[in-house]
Amino acid sequence: MELLTAAPKRIYRKYLAASIGSALALSVYSFVDTIAVGRSEGELGAAAMAVISPLYSFLTFFGILCGIGGSVLFSAARGEGKEETARAYYTASLLAMAALTGLLWLALALFHDPVFRFFGADEVLLPKVMEYAEWLIRFLPFAILPTFLGAFLRNDGAPALAMGAVLIGGGVNILGDWLLVFPLGMGMEGAALASVTGFAIQTLLMCGHFFRKSCGLKPARPRRLGQALRKVFAIGAGSGLLDLGAVFIAVLMNNQIMRYGGPPALAVYGVLAAVSPLFQAVFGGVGQAVQPLASANCGAGRRDRVRTFWRLGLASSLALGAAFTCLGELFPVPIARLFMNAEPETLALVPGIFRPYFLLFPALGVTVLATYFLQSVLQGRRSLLTAALRSFLVSGPLILALPRALGLLGVWLALPVSECIVAAAALFMVGRQTAPGVPPPGRSGENFLDFPEKS
């Protein structure tokens, strides 16, 4: 098995390129849509995309919850040589994904207006939001499945296919944005239609893996479905909560910005709401590169290799975080101009918003990587705690408290301060897990992978 035998740096680079490529291409949907809408619809369109952004985070949460949770257990079980158990976890994850997608699809179809009002839309923004959202709701499963399928493809030895499918889908989205939004003048509806077309093509290409002889994603009846689902959710909740927490953070930020800064500040934040998920997706790509490598070696008891993959991922995350911060500190106005046609008064706000906000990215990279890594070594509770600290327990109180003392500046400083606190806690938890002499799960006490083989 290549995950257990290949040179760590070589196989890490192979998975890193594929995972970051997939993450970048997948996140390009909302990123490019925001550029197209902001350029064609101006500040109102940019503000509407800031309202829609939490929905994308919510969709990613469901894909990660089942996809990462199930694929970690799938890979770890294969590392222990339990093929039937691995397939049972895949089947349980697929059933959970189908059920949750159906429930979310129905809820958004029936209650979309209250949902978007909760996300920050008012009477003026809501019609503009729905021009985009109605297309996304109609084709909702295609927006969730690529995240789920990509996780399993990476753990089944097909990271290149996952990346290729996402790149092609992203290319279709970019071309569609240009054609539908500008020459055909379809505005927000055109951007939405381009996105759902890209999602559908990406999903179909990924499904080609199931026709390969090497495909290990074959159904196997889980004898204890409830037990399997609890373990899938326990592992997947950590990185999934990062995206669900992005919804919570975006809602708080949207409402605090409207309170302390008004629509012009929200339009600028609409740019940040597109840029931040892109950078977080890159960090997620680092985590997703480390995840199958660490999971398989954890299952096989190869602790030295697990620690090596953590160090490689940490170096990548810190370097990327520093680069992202430099971009925002040096080029705030050019970045904002890329996304929207704004009045001079709005552009004057950009440096004072971007420069404090962009300080968060090195710490964010550490937090995201730690969340994925703790999942990979079957430390679901610690992974969940890291994500909860980042998404709710630290960020929420700071977003509410700092503006009372610092005004609008407090809104922009809340997340950088929060990320530094959470990153320190995450490093402490990972340090305890990777210390020499700590036994891997299943070799001291209860085996988390204990799941009856099909008889």
C-alpha positions in Angstrom: 0.0 0.0 0.0 1.7 3.2 -1.2 0.4 5.3 1.7 2.4 3.1 4.1 5.6 2.5 2.0 6.4 5.6 -0.1 8.9 8.2 1.0 7.0 10.7 3.2 8.1 13.9 1.3 7.5 12.4 -2.1 4.0 11.1 -1.4 3.1 14.2 0.6 4.0 16.5 -2.4 1.9 14.2 -4.6 -1.2 14.5 -2.4 -0.6 18.2 -1.6 -0.6 19.2 -5.2 -3.8 17.3 -5.9 -5.6 18.4 -2.7 -4.8 22.1 -3.0 -5.7 22.0 -6.7 -9.0 20.4 -5.9 -9.6 22.9 -3.0 -8.8 25.9 -5.1 -10.9 24.8 -8.0 -13.9 24.0 -5.8 -13.7 27.3 -3.9 -13.5 29.1 -7.2 -17.3 28.9 -7.6 -18.3 31.5 -5.1 -15.0 33.4 -5.6 -15.5 33.9 -9.4 -19.2 34.4 -9.0 -18.5 37.2 -6.5 -16.1 38.9 -9.0 -18.6 38.5 -11.9 -21.6 39.8 -9.8 -19.6 42.6 -8.2 -18.4 43.8 -11.6 -21.8 43.6 -13.2 -24.1 44.5 -10.3 -21.9 46.8 -8.3 -22.1 47.2 -4.5 -25.6 45.7 -4.2 -24.5 42.5 -5.9 -21.4 42.3 -3.8 -23.5 42.7 -0.6 -26.0 40.0 -1.9 -23.1 37.6 -2.4 -22.0 38.2 1.2 -25.4 37.0 2.2 -25.2 33.9 0.0 -21.7 33.0 1.2 -22.9 31.3 4.4 -25.1 28.9 2.4 -22.0 27.7 0.5 -20.3 27.1 3.9 -23.4 25.1 5.0 -23.3 22.9 1.9 -19.6 22.2 2.4 -20.3 21.3 6.0 -22.6 18.4 5.0 -20.1 17.1 2.4 -17.2 17.2 4.9 -19.2 15.8 7.8 -20.0 12.6 5.9 -17.1 12.6 3.4 -14.2 13.3 5.7 -15.7 11.4 8.6 -16.3 8.2 6.5 -13.1 8.4 4.5 -10.9 8.7 7.6 -12.4 5.5 9.0 -12.3 3.9 5.5 -8.5 4.6 5.2 -7.6 3.7 8.8 -9.5 0.4 8.4 -7.6 -0.4 5.3 -4.4 0.4 7.1 -5.3 -2.4 9.5 -6.1 -4.7 6.6 -9.9 -4.7 7.3 -11.3 -4.3 3.8 -14.9 -5.3 4.6 -14.9 -2.8 7.5 -13.7 -0.1 5.3 -16.4 -0.7 2.8 -19.0 -0.8 5.5 -18.0 2.7 6.6 -18.2 3.9 3.0 -21.7 2.6 2.7 -22.8 4.1 6.0 -21.4 7.5 5.0 -23.2 7.3 1.6 -26.5 6.6 3.3 -26.0 9.5 5.7 -25.1 11.8 2.9 -28.3 11.0 0.9 -30.5 11.5 3.9 -29.0 14.8 5.0 -29.0 16.2 1.5 -32.7 15.3 1.1 -33.6 17.0 4.4 -31.6 20.2 3.6 -33.0 20.4 0.1 -36.6 20.3 1.4 -35.9 22.8 4.2 -34.4 25.4 1.7 -37.2 24.9 -0.8 -39.8 25.7 1.9 -38.1 28.3 4.1 -35.5 30.1 1.9 -36.8 33.6 2.8 -36.3 33.2 6.6 -33.0 31.6 6.0 -31.5 34.5 4.0 -33.0 37.1 6.3 -31.2 35.3 9.1 -28.0 35.4 7.0 -28.3 39.3 6.9 -30.6 40.1 4.0 -33.1 43.0 4.3 -36.0 44.0 2.1 -33.7 45.6 -0.5 -31.2 42.7 -0.7 -33.5 39.7 -0.6 -34.8 39.9 -4.2 -31.2 40.2 -5.5 -30.2 37.2 -3.3 -33.0 35.0 -4.6 -32.0 35.7 -8.2 -28.9 33.6 -7.4 -30.2 31.3 -4.7 -33.1 29.8 -6.6 -30.8 28.1 -9.0 -28.6 26.8 -6.3 -31.5 25.4 -4.4 -32.9 23.6 -7.5 -29.7 21.7 -8.1 -28.6 21.4 -4.5 -27.3 17.8 -4.5 -24.7 18.7 -7.2 -23.3 21.4 -4.9 -22.7 18.9 -2.0 -21.6 15.7 -3.7 -18.2 16.9 -5.0 -16.9 17.5 -1.5 -18.2 14.1 -0.3 -16.9 12.2 -3.4 -13.5 14.0 -3.4 -12.8 12.9 0.1 -13.3 9.2 -0.7 -11.4 9.4 -4.0 -8.3 10.8 -2.2 -8.5 8.0 0.3 -9.0 5.4 -2.5 -5.8 6.3 -4.3 -7.4 8.6 -6.9 -6.4 12.2 -5.9 -5.5 13.1 -9.5 -9.0 12.2 -10.7 -10.6 14.3 -7.8 -8.4 17.3 -8.8 -9.0 16.9 -12.5 -12.8 16.8 -12.1 -12.7 19.9 -9.9 -10.5 21.7 -12.4 -12.7 21.0 -15.3 -15.8 21.9 -13.4 -14.2 25.1 -12.2 -13.2 25.9 -15.8 -16.7 25.5 -17.0 -17.9 27.8 -14.2 -15.4 30.5 -15.1 -16.3 30.3 -18.8 -20.0 30.3 -17.9 -19.7 33.3 -15.6 -18.1 35.4 -18.4 -20.6 34.2 -21.1 -23.8 34.4 -19.1 -23.2 37.4 -16.9 -21.6 39.8 -19.5 -22.4 39.0 -23.1 -25.8 37.6 -22.4 -26.5 40.0 -19.5 -28.1 37.4 -17.1 -26.5 39.0 -14.0 -26.8 37.0 -10.8 -28.9 34.3 -12.5 -26.2 33.7 -15.0 -23.5 33.4 -12.3 -25.7 30.8 -10.4 -26.4 28.8 -13.6 -22.7 28.7 -14.4 -21.9 27.4 -10.9 -24.5 24.6 -10.9 -23.4 23.5 -14.3 -19.8 23.3 -13.1 -20.9 21.3 -10.0 -22.9 18.8 -12.2 -20.0 18.2 -14.6 -17.6 17.7 -11.6 -19.9 15.2 -10.0 -20.3 13.2 -13.2 -16.5 13.0 -13.8 -15.8 11.9 -10.2 -18.4 9.1 -10.6 -16.1 7.7 -13.3 -14.0 6.3 -10.5 -16.7 3.7 -9.7 -16.0 2.0 -13.1 -12.3 1.5 -12.6 -11.0 -1.9 -11.7 -8.9 -0.4 -8.9 -12.0 1.2 -7.2 -12.3 0.1 -3.6 -15.5 2.0 -3.0 -17.9 -0.9 -3.1 -21.0 -1.3 -0.9 -21.0 -3.6 2.1 -23.8 -3.9 4.6 -23.0 -2.3 7.9 -24.3 -4.7 10.5 -24.6 -1.9 13.1 -25.5 1.1 11.1 -26.2 3.4 14.1 -22.8 2.6 15.6 -21.1 3.3 12.2 -22.9 6.6 11.8 -22.0 7.8 15.3 -18.3 7.2 14.5 -18.5 8.8 11.0 -20.1 11.9 12.6 -17.7 12.0 15.5 -14.7 12.0 13.2 -16.2 14.3 10.5 -17.7 16.9 12.9 -14.4 18.6 13.5 -13.5 19.8 10.0 -17.2 20.0 9.1 -17.8 22.4 12.0 -15.1 24.7 10.6 -17.5 25.3 7.6 -20.6 25.4 9.7 -18.9 27.8 12.0 -18.2 30.0 9.0 -22.0 30.4 8.7 -22.2 31.5 12.3 -19.3 33.9 12.0 -20.6 35.3 8.7 -24.1 36.0 10.2 -22.5 37.7 13.2 -20.1 39.7 11.0 -22.9 40.7 8.6 -25.1 42.0 11.4 -22.3 43.7 13.3 -21.1 45.4 10.1 -24.5 46.7 9.3 -24.8 48.0 12.9 -21.4 49.8 13.1 -20.5 50.5 9.4 -23.6 50.2 7.1 -23.9 48.9 3.5 -20.6 50.3 2.2 -18.6 48.4 4.8 -20.7 45.3 4.1 -19.9 45.6 0.4 -16.2 45.6 1.3 -16.8 42.6 3.6 -18.4 40.9 0.6 -15.0 40.8 -1.0 -13.5 39.3 2.2 -16.4 36.8 2.4 -15.2 35.5 -1.0 -11.4 35.7 -0.4 -11.5 34.1 3.1 -13.1 30.8 2.0 -10.7 30.6 -0.9 -7.7 30.8 1.5 -9.4 28.5 4.1 -9.9 26.0 1.2 -6.2 26.1 0.5 -5.5 25.3 4.2 -8.1 22.6 4.0 -6.3 21.3 1.0 -3.1 20.9 3.1 -5.2 19.1 5.8 -6.8 16.9 3.2 -3.3 16.0 1.9 -2.2 15.0 5.3 -5.4 13.2 6.2 -5.2 10.0 4.1 -1.5 9.7 4.8 -1.8 10.1 8.6 -5.0 7.9 8.8 -3.5 4.9 7.0 -0.2 5.1 8.9 -2.1 5.6 12.2 -4.1 2.4 11.5 -0.9 0.6 10.7 0.8 1.9 13.9 3.5 3.9 12.0 3.8 6.7 14.5 7.0 8.2 13.1 5.5 8.6 9.7 2.4 10.2 11.2 4.6 12.8 13.0 6.5 13.5 9.8 3.3 14.2 7.9 2.2 16.6 10.6 5.4 18.6 10.4 5.3 18.8 6.6 1.7 20.0 6.8 2.5 22.6 9.5 5.4 24.1 7.4 3.1 24.4 4.4 0.3 26.0 6.3 2.6 28.6 8.0 4.2 29.5 4.7 0.9 29.9 2.9 -0.6 31.9 5.7 2.3 34.4 5.7 1.9 34.8 1.9 -1.8 35.5 2.2 -1.3 38.1 4.9 1.3 39.9 2.8 -1.2 40.1 -0.1 -3.8 41.8 2.0 -1.3 44.2 3.7 0.4 45.3 0.4 -2.5 45.3 -2.1 -5.8 45.9 -0.4 -7.3 48.3 -3.0 -6.3 46.4 -6.1 -7.9 43.2 -4.6 -11.1 45.1 -3.9 -11.2 46.6 -7.4 -10.9 43.1 -8.8 -14.2 42.2 -7.2 -16.4 45.2 -7.6 -17.0 48.5 -9.2 -17.3 50.7 -6.1 -17.7 54.4 -5.4 -14.5 56.3 -4.2 -16.0 56.6 -0.7 -16.3 52.8 -0.5 -12.8 52.2 -1.8 -11.5 54.6 0.8 -12.7 52.1 3.5 -10.8 49.2 2.1 -7.3 49.6 3.6 -8.7 50.1 7.1 -10.7 46.9 6.7 -8.3 44.6 4.9 -5.1 45.3 6.9 -6.4 44.3 10.3 -8.5 41.4 9.0 -5.7 39.8 6.9 -3.6 39.3 10.0 -5.6 36.1 10.8 -4.4 33.8 8.0 -1.2 32.3 9.5 -3.1 31.3 12.7 -6.1 30.1 10.6 -3.8 27.7 8.7 -2.6 26.1 11.9 -6.1 25.7 13.2 -7.5 24.1 10.0 -4.5 21.7 9.7 -4.8 20.7 13.4 -8.5 20.0 13.0 -7.9 17.6 10.0 -4.9 16.0 11.6 -6.7 15.2 14.9 -9.4 13.6 12.9 -6.8 11.6 11.0 -5.4 10.0 14.1 -9.0 9.3 15.4 -9.0 12.0 18.0 -12.5 13.2 17.1 -13.2 14.9 20.4 -10.1 17.0 20.2 -10.7 17.9 16.6 -14.3 18.9 17.4 -13.1 21.0 20.4 -10.6 22.8 18.1 -13.3 23.6 15.5 -15.8 24.6 18.2 -13.3 27.1 19.8 -12.6 28.6 16.4 -16.2 28.6 15.1 -18.2 29.6 18.2 -16.7 29.6 21.6 -13.9 32.2 21.1 -14.8 34.0 17.9 -18.5 34.7 18.7 -17.9 36.5 22.0 -15.0 38.5 20.5 -17.1 39.6 17.5 -19.8 40.8 19.9 -17.5 42.4 22.5 -14.7 44.1 20.7 -16.9 46.5 18.6 -18.4 47.9 21.9 -14.9 49.1 22.8 -13.3 49.8 19.4 -16.3 50.4 17.1 -16.0 49.1 13.5 -12.3 48.4 14.0 -13.2 45.9 16.7 -15.2 44.0 14.1 -12.2 43.6 11.9 -9.8 42.7 14.8 -12.1 40.1 16.4 -11.2 37.2 14.1 -7.4 37.8 14.1 -7.4 37.8 17.9 -9.6 34.7 18.0 -7.5 32.8 15.5 -4.3 33.3 17.5 -6.0 32.1 20.7 -7.4 29.0 19.0 -4.2 28.2 17.1 -2.3 28.1 20.4 -4.8 25.7 21.9 -4.7 23.5 18.7 -0.9 23.3 18.8 -1.1 22.2 22.5 -3.6 19.4 21.7 -1.6 18.1 18.7 1.6 18.3 20.7 0.1 16.0 23.3 -1.1 13.6 20.6 2.2 13.4 18.7 4.6 13.2 21.7 6.9 10.2 21.6 5.5 7.2 23.5 1.8 8.0 23.0 0.2 4.8 21.7 -2.0 5.0 18.6 -5.8 4.5 19.0 -6.6 0.9 19.2 -3.4 -0.2 20.8 -4.1 1.0 24.3 -7.7 0.6 25.5 -10.7 0.6 23.2 -10.1 0.3 19.4 -12.2 3.1 17.8 -12.2 1.1 14.6 -13.8 -1.9 16.3 -16.6 -2.6 13.9 -17.8 -6.1 13.2 -16.8 -7.6 9.8 -19.7 -9.0 7.7 -20.1 -12.6 8.5 
